Amino acid sequence: MEQAAFESGLYEICVGDSVRKNEPMSEHTTFRTGGNADYFVIPSDRNIFIRLLHYIRQTEREYFILGKGSNILVGDRGYRGTVIDTSGMMNNVSIEGEVIRAEAGAGLGNVANLAAEASLTGMEFASGIPGSIGGAVFMNAGAYGGEMSQIVTSVEVMDASGKVKSLAGSEMEFAYRASVAQRENLPIIAVEMILQRGRKETIKERIRELGIERAKKQPLEFPSAGSTFKRPEGYYAGKLISDAGLSGLTIGGACVSPKHNGFIINLGDATSEDILNLINEVKDRVRAGFGVELVPEIKMIGEFQGE
Ligand SMILES: Cc1cc2nc3c(=O)[nH]c(=O)nc-3n(C[C@H](O)[C@H](O)[C@H](O)COP(=O)(O)OP(=O)(O)OC[C@H]3O[C@@H](n4cnc5c(N)ncnc54)[C@H](O)[C@@H]3O)c2cc1C
């Protein structure tokens, strides 16, 4: 399909200013880096999201589903496809008894705070993770002994044939930072979670404590995407990086955070290329020092300089 025809199809599905062209992805990633996406669309509800997915799939063009951009690195030369931003408008949340239903783009922190207000416990662990519900289910995000797999009861997804269906939590094949949605690249539309009744003040206090703990240990004052690497079995990525003497190692504007060696941070003027080069340097030096292969947790999309 021709570019112009494709574009007018996007405008037909989305209304007004929710279709953008040449959108700087540095404004949509917590690394604050990345070139332009050819198209950037913000569906206002789940039906438009579903129509967009059907349409783009049918044109056989590239697309990428964006949550809050807190676990991605976008190449400096940008992305030749359509980014579908779920977190812009598709973020309704409802609570009924102990059950929380959230559209994929709802912020994890937001949902955790709403749960606390409703005196529901079980989601405190997620309060400081700066992602969306959809991104958190996709990644099976976790912290402080909790992870999404423990609270998710069902997930509305679109399968490869375009059918919208509901998968039970037990069908999500959750594992460490993995899910069936990630393995099979299934768009997540909405998520249902179940929590337990608790004491509001205790829940809020736990959220506050975890926030303090995070700020103490993590370089939250710099842009990053959290832990850069997955935890290798039997090791901690941060400890390996520290033992390899790489704390503070800098390439361009990218740096191995001296505060938390598992984080690569943007000192202010990093490019995605700097970050990628630093990731590769850290991987090489940890492999050479300890024979351990570090695997990035962050997802890379788009075109990098060397390509
Ligand atoms: C300071 C900081 C601290 C962090 N701490 C933690 C932590 O403690 N624990 C942890 O697990 N992570 C942590 N992270 C990483 C990150 O926040 C999580 O991985 C989060 O779940 C990513 O969600 P997101 O919405 O930002 O996803 P994005 O970064 O937008 O996307 C990540 C992946 O999920 C996919 N995706 C997003 N939404 C959907 C959807 N609706 N359907 C299908 N696919 C989708 C994307 O296509 C992409 O492949 C941290 C990050 C930062 C910056």
The ligand as a Tripos MOL2 file, in Angstrom:
@<TRIPOS>MOLECULE
LIG
   53    58     1     0     0
SMALL
NO_CHARGES

@<TRIPOS>ATOM
      1 C1         13.9590    3.9310   37.1440 C.3       1 LIG1
      2 C2         13.4140    2.6090   36.6660 C.ar      1 LIG1
      3 C3         13.1860    1.5910   37.5680 C.ar      1 LIG1
      4 C4         12.6850    0.3630   37.1320 C.ar      1 LIG1
      5 N1         12.4620   -0.6150   38.0520 N.ar      1 LIG1
      6 C5         11.9750   -1.8030   37.6500 C.ar      1 LIG1
      7 C6         11.7240   -2.8390   38.6100 C.ar      1 LIG1
      8 O1         11.8960   -2.6770   39.7990 O.2       1 LIG1
      9 N2         11.2600   -4.0300   38.1430 N.ar      1 LIG1
     10 C7         11.0330   -4.2420   36.8140 C.ar      1 LIG1
     11 O2         10.5860   -5.3540   36.4570 O.2       1 LIG1
     12 N3         11.2520   -3.2810   35.8900 N.ar      1 LIG1
     13 C8         11.7250   -2.0720   36.2780 C.ar      1 LIG1
     14 N4         11.9600   -1.0950   35.3420 N.ar      1 LIG1
     15 C9         11.7570   -1.3840   33.9110 C.3       1 LIG1
     16 C10        10.3630   -1.0410   33.3670 C.3       1 LIG1
     17 O3          9.7460   -0.0150   34.1160 O.3       1 LIG1
     18 C11         9.4380   -2.2670   33.3310 C.3       1 LIG1
     19 O4          9.9630   -3.2750   32.4960 O.3       1 LIG1
     20 C12         8.0280   -1.9050   32.8390 C.3       1 LIG1
     21 O5          7.1830   -2.9990   33.0430 O.3       1 LIG1
     22 C13         7.9950   -1.5320   31.3590 C.3       1 LIG1
     23 O6          6.7010   -1.0070   31.0880 O.3       1 LIG1
     24 P1          6.4840    0.1130   29.9700 P.3       1 LIG1
     25 O7          5.0360    0.3610   29.8960 O.co2     1 LIG1
     26 O8          7.3510    1.2750   30.1940 O.co2     1 LIG1
     27 O9          6.9480   -0.6890   28.6750 O.3       1 LIG1
     28 P2          7.7210   -0.1090   27.3990 P.3       1 LIG1
     29 O10         9.1160    0.2610   27.7910 O.co2     1 LIG1
     30 O11         6.8960    0.9200   26.7310 O.co2     1 LIG1
     31 O12         7.7790   -1.4220   26.5080 O.3       1 LIG1
     32 C14         8.5310   -2.5650   26.9540 C.3       1 LIG1
     33 C15         8.0940   -3.7660   26.0980 C.3       1 LIG1
     34 O13         6.7290   -4.0650   26.4050 O.3       1 LIG1
     35 C16         5.9500   -4.0490   25.2110 C.3       1 LIG1
     36 N5          4.6150   -3.5430   25.5400 N.ar      1 LIG1
     37 C17         4.2860   -2.4410   26.2570 C.ar      1 LIG1
     38 N6          2.9400   -2.3280   26.3430 N.ar      1 LIG1
     39 C18         2.4060   -3.3660   25.6490 C.ar      1 LIG1
     40 C19         1.0780   -3.8000   25.3520 C.ar      1 LIG1
     41 N7          0.0170   -3.1310   25.7770 N.pl3     1 LIG1
     42 N8          0.9270   -4.9100   24.6000 N.ar      1 LIG1
     43 C20         2.0040   -5.6090   24.1450 C.ar      1 LIG1
     44 N9          3.2760   -5.2470   24.3880 N.ar      1 LIG1
     45 C21         3.4780   -4.1520   25.1350 C.ar      1 LIG1
     46 C22         6.6790   -3.1170   24.2670 C.3       1 LIG1
     47 O14         6.3230   -3.3740   22.9200 O.3       1 LIG1
     48 C23         8.1290   -3.4430   24.5980 C.3       1 LIG1
     49 O15         8.5560   -4.5970   23.9090 O.3       1 LIG1
     50 C24        12.4370    0.1540   35.7580 C.ar      1 LIG1
     51 C25        12.6590    1.1940   34.8450 C.ar      1 LIG1
     52 C26        13.1310    2.4100   35.2930 C.ar      1 LIG1
     53 C27        13.3440    3.5260   34.3000 C.3       1 LIG1
@<TRIPOS>BOND
     1     1     2 1
     2     2     3 ar
     3     2    52 ar
     4     3     4 ar
     5     4     5 ar
     6     4    50 ar
     7     5     6 ar
     8     6     7 ar
     9     6    13 1
    10     7     8 2
    11     7     9 ar
    12     9    10 ar
    13    10    11 2
    14    10    12 ar
    15    12    13 ar
    16    13    14 ar
    17    14    15 1
    18    14    50 ar
    19    15    16 1
    20    16    17 1
    21    16    18 1
    22    18    19 1
    23    18    20 1
    24    20    21 1
    25    20    22 1
    26    22    23 1
    27    23    24 1
    28    24    25 2
    29    24    26 1
    30    24    27 1
    31    27    28 1
    32    28    29 2
    33    28    30 1
    34    28    31 1
    35    31    32 1
    36    32    33 1
    37    33    34 1
    38    33    48 1
    39    34    35 1
    40    35    36 1
    41    35    46 1
    42    36    37 ar
    43    36    45 ar
    44    37    38 ar
    45    38    39 ar
    46    39    40 ar
    47    39    45 ar
    48    40    41 1
    49    40    42 ar
    50    42    43 ar
    51    43    44 ar
    52    44    45 ar
    53    46    47 1
    54    46    48 1
    55    48    49 1
    56    50    51 ar
    57    51    52 ar
    58    52    53 1
@<TRIPOS>SUBSTRUCTURE
     1 LIG1         1 GROUP 0 **** ****
